[in-house]
Amino acid sequence: MRIGIIGYGNMGRAFALGLKDHYDIIVFDKDTSKKELALQDGIGFSNSIEFLLDSVDLIILSIKPQDLASLKELNFNGKSLVSMLAGTSVSRLKEHIKDAYITRIMPNLAVIYKKGVIGFYSEDAKKEVIKSMLEHLGKVYELEEKYFDAFTAIGGSGPAFVASIVEAMRLSGIYMGLNKDVSYDLAMATIEGTLELLKAYNEEELILKVSSPAGTTIEGIYNIEKTGLKGILMETFIRAYQKSKSL
């Protein structure tokens, strides 16, 4: 299967790099300076969006939502189209793209390392083929479209929020006298180990396993509860959800 990617920004490039070992990939970007980068990546670059549409079996759309109107006059020839445009529903896509079978996805940046999470909603008869393609990039969650804003907040924005927690751990280590490299490595190793522990225990069980009576951990847990940190974190995800709904 030959796949065409329209848009060679961060996510379009991540998809191209993640899929190129499995499929024939060609990309187009209106910014022709992206051609050199694509060729360096070993990805074919089309100088014409019309040529790309004519020569591929499936199209992945990775452009800014405000550029959607530029596609209105193009002929998609009844092909499968996968859109990753944030906050852009299938019904809105159909206002601009008349002759394609549309799948909507919401990936996160971890698809670069084939560890992504991808929200998936499809009206395409070939959706199982498309889903199989996406599984090369991470874990695919088939959802009703109404849940995409929630998925965006947790799966799409989540890496930035987790990175903020890692940064807080690193800065705390520096404050307590550790050098920045040790602090960062310790934070990362702790997160990685915790993810393994959470496969064996639920959150409450793990907290109780780590917390000794009158010990250091329960002192920190007390502060989490007293300051309402969990509520602050929930509010962070909820604000991202509300922003996604407003787009």
C-alpha positions as semicolon CSV with decimal commas, in nm:
position;residue;x (nm);y (nm);z (nm)
1;M;0,000;0,000;0,000
2;R;0,127;0,345;-0,092
3;I;0,053;0,619;0,161
4;G;0,055;0,992;0,098
5;I;0,101;1,235;0,386
6;I;-0,012;1,595;0,342
7;G;0,187;1,810;0,584
8;Y;0,542;1,736;0,702
9;G;0,540;1,903;1,042
10;N;0,626;1,722;1,365
11;M;0,339;1,475;1,354
12;G;0,339;1,420;0,978
13;R;0,710;1,347;0,996
14;A;0,660;1,113;1,295
15;F;0,406;0,914;1,095
16;A;0,629;0,899;0,788
17;L;0,928;0,777;0,989
18;G;0,719;0,527;1,183
19;L;0,554;0,378;0,876
20;K;0,830;0,387;0,615
21;D;0,959;0,039;0,704
22;H;0,616;-0,108;0,632
23;Y;0,474;0,103;0,348
24;D;0,577;0,311;0,049
25;I;0,550;0,672;0,175
26;I;0,533;0,998;-0,020
27;V;0,473;1,338;0,138
28;F;0,366;1,686;0,034
29;D;0,405;2,015;0,219
30;K;0,323;2,361;0,089
31;D;0,648;2,471;0,256
32;T;0,891;2,346;-0,008
33;S;1,183;2,383;0,234
34;K;1,054;2,059;0,394
35;K;1,162;1,871;0,080
36;E;1,527;1,853;0,189
37;L;1,429;1,720;0,532
38;A;1,202;1,455;0,382
39;L;1,473;1,338;0,144
40;Q;1,724;1,325;0,431
41;D;1,473;1,106;0,613
42;G;1,453;0,873;0,314
43;I;1,097;0,981;0,236
44;G;0,973;1,066;-0,114
45;F;0,854;1,425;-0,160
46;S;0,593;1,535;-0,413
47;N;0,609;1,889;-0,549
48;S;0,240;1,868;-0,636
49;I;-0,049;1,779;-0,405
50;E;-0,249;1,669;-0,710
51;F;0,024;1,421;-0,807
52;L;0,028;1,283;-0,454
53;L;-0,349;1,234;-0,452
54;D;-0,339;1,055;-0,786
55;S;-0,053;0,821;-0,694
56;V;-0,140;0,686;-0,347
57;D;-0,390;0,441;-0,200
58;L;-0,445;0,617;0,132
59;I;-0,401;0,978;0,245
60;I;-0,298;1,100;0,590
61;L;-0,390;1,462;0,658
62;S;-0,149;1,642;0,893
63;I;-0,214;2,012;0,836
64;K;-0,338;2,298;1,053
65;P;-0,719;2,313;1,085
66;Q;-0,719;2,665;0,941
67;D;-0,568;2,527;0,618
68;L;-0,857;2,286;0,562
69;A;-1,038;2,519;0,321
70;S;-0,743;2,495;0,079
71;L;-0,843;2,133;0,005
72;K;-1,196;2,211;-0,109
73;E;-1,126;2,208;-0,484
74;L;-0,914;1,893;-0,480
75;N;-1,027;1,553;-0,608
76;F;-0,969;1,274;-0,355
77;N;-1,106;1,013;-0,598
78;G;-1,305;0,820;-0,335
79;K;-0,990;0,723;-0,146
80;S;-0,943;0,658;0,224
81;L;-0,841;0,969;0,417
82;V;-0,706;0,969;0,774
83;S;-0,726;1,308;0,946
84;M;-0,532;1,404;1,258
85;L;-0,657;1,766;1,263
86;A;-0,715;1,874;1,622
87;G;-1,071;1,972;1,709
88;T;-1,197;1,892;1,358
89;S;-1,496;1,659;1,341
90;V;-1,578;1,424;1,057
91;S;-1,880;1,638;0,969
92;R;-1,659;1,946;0,939
93;L;-1,409;1,756;0,727
94;K;-1,691;1,654;0,493
95;E;-1,775;2,021;0,436
96;H;-1,437;2,060;0,266
97;I;-1,361;1,710;0,138
98;K;-1,647;1,566;-0,064
99;D;-1,513;1,250;-0,220
100;A;-1,315;1,058;0,043
101;Y;-1,389;0,793;0,307
102;I;-1,288;0,961;0,630
103;T;-1,119;0,829;0,943
104;R;-1,045;1,065;1,231
105;I;-0,753;1,000;1,465
106;M;-0,588;1,173;1,760
107;P;-0,227;1,058;1,807
108;N;0,028;1,178;2,058
109;L;0,393;1,255;1,993
110;A;0,512;0,918;2,127
111;V;0,427;0,769;1,786
112;I;0,782;0,886;1,701
113;Y;0,906;0,591;1,909
114;K;0,614;0,363;1,814
115;K;0,485;0,399;2,171
116;G;0,200;0,636;2,094
117;V;-0,166;0,627;2,187
118;I;-0,406;0,693;1,902
119;G;-0,776;0,772;1,928
120;F;-0,960;0,623;1,628
121;Y;-1,302;0,677;1,472
122;S;-1,377;0,558;1,120
123;E;-1,664;0,550;0,873
124;D;-1,446;0,371;0,618
125;A;-1,525;0,013;0,512
126;K;-1,147;-0,040;0,516
127;K;-1,118;0,067;0,880
128;E;-0,957;-0,260;0,992
129;V;-0,680;-0,211;0,735
130;I;-0,630;0,146;0,859
131;K;-0,634;0,037;1,222
132;S;-0,372;-0,229;1,147
133;M;-0,153;0,038;0,986
134;L;-0,181;0,263;1,292
135;E;-0,085;-0,021;1,526
136;H;0,269;0,006;1,389
137;L;0,285;0,339;1,578
138;G;0,135;0,248;1,915
139;K;-0,187;0,148;2,088
140;V;-0,510;0,227;1,904
141;Y;-0,831;0,311;2,093
142;E;-1,149;0,287;1,884
143;L;-1,389;0,548;2,023
144;E;-1,715;0,719;1,948
145;E;-1,628;1,059;1,808
146;K;-1,788;1,239;2,104
147;Y;-1,505;1,112;2,328
148;F;-1,224;1,263;2,121
149;D;-1,194;1,575;2,337
150;A;-1,142;1,362;2,649
151;F;-0,889;1,148;2,464
152;T;-0,709;1,462;2,346
153;A;-0,676;1,591;2,703
154;I;-0,538;1,267;2,847
155;G;-0,359;1,100;2,556
156;G;-0,267;1,400;2,342
157;S;-0,173;1,654;2,610
158;G;-0,073;1,399;2,873
159;P;0,296;1,373;2,774
160;A;0,344;1,745;2,846
161;F;0,179;1,712;3,187
162;V;0,385;1,404;3,277
163;A;0,697;1,593;3,162
164;S;0,601;1,872;3,403
165;I;0,596;1,617;3,688
166;V;0,939;1,488;3,583
167;E;1,065;1,847;3,579
168;A;0,930;1,903;3,931
169;M;1,111;1,588;4,050
170;R;1,435;1,700;3,884
171;L;1,418;2,051;4,030
172;S;1,342;1,907;4,374
173;G;1,653;1,692;4,351
174;I;1,863;1,996;4,259
175;Y;1,712;2,191;4,551
176;M;1,814;1,907;4,785
177;G;2,172;1,905;4,656
178;L;2,180;1,648;4,376
179;N;2,335;1,755;4,048
180;K;2,100;1,809;3,755
181;D;2,204;1,496;3,565
182;V;2,159;1,264;3,862
183;S;1,827;1,434;3,944
184;Y;1,697;1,385;3,590
185;D;1,813;1,023;3,567
186;L;1,663;0,946;3,909
187;A;1,329;1,102;3,812
188;M;1,315;0,907;3,485
189;A;1,416;0,576;3,645
190;T;1,157;0,626;3,919
191;I;0,882;0,692;3,664
192;E;0,982;0,387;3,458
193;G;0,990;0,162;3,764
194;T;0,657;0,296;3,887
195;L;0,493;0,212;3,554
196;E;0,604;-0,149;3,600
197;L;0,474;-0,155;3,958
198;L;0,137;-0,022;3,841
199;K;0,102;-0,330;3,622
200;A;0,104;-0,540;3,939
201;Y;-0,079;-0,310;4,182
202;N;-0,354;-0,050;4,149
203;E;-0,277;0,307;4,259
204;E;-0,410;0,268;4,614
205;E;-0,230;-0,063;4,671
206;L;0,100;0,082;4,552
207;I;0,071;0,390;4,775
208;L;0,010;0,168;5,078
209;K;0,298;-0,065;4,984
210;V;0,544;0,226;4,966
211;S;0,410;0,411;5,273
212;S;0,549;0,305;5,613
213;P;0,379;0,422;5,935
214;A;0,505;0,770;6,028
215;G;0,752;0,752;5,739
216;T;0,871;0,984;5,464
217;T;0,626;0,867;5,197
218;I;0,312;0,913;5,405
219;E;0,439;1,260;5,498
220;G;0,449;1,346;5,129
221;I;0,109;1,184;5,067
222;Y;-0,032;1,395;5,351
223;N;0,093;1,706;5,171
224;I;-0,062;1,591;4,843
225;E;-0,399;1,554;5,015
226;K;-0,368;1,874;5,220
227;T;-0,279;2,093;4,922
228;G;-0,534;1,935;4,688
229;L;-0,267;1,836;4,436
230;K;-0,480;1,559;4,285
231;G;-0,759;1,809;4,230
232;I;-0,513;2,049;4,066
233;L;-0,394;1,772;3,834
234;M;-0,753;1,676;3,749
235;E;-0,831;2,041;3,677
236;T;-0,529;2,050;3,443
237;F;-0,670;1,767;3,232
238;I;-1,023;1,909;3,249
239;R;-0,902;2,251;3,127
240;A;-0,731;2,080;2,833
241;Y;-1,056;1,893;2,763
242;Q;-1,258;2,215;2,771
243;K;-1,010;2,384;2,538
244;S;-1,036;2,095;2,293
245;K;-1,416;2,123;2,294
246;S;-1,394;2,495;2,220
247;L;-1,179;2,455;1,908
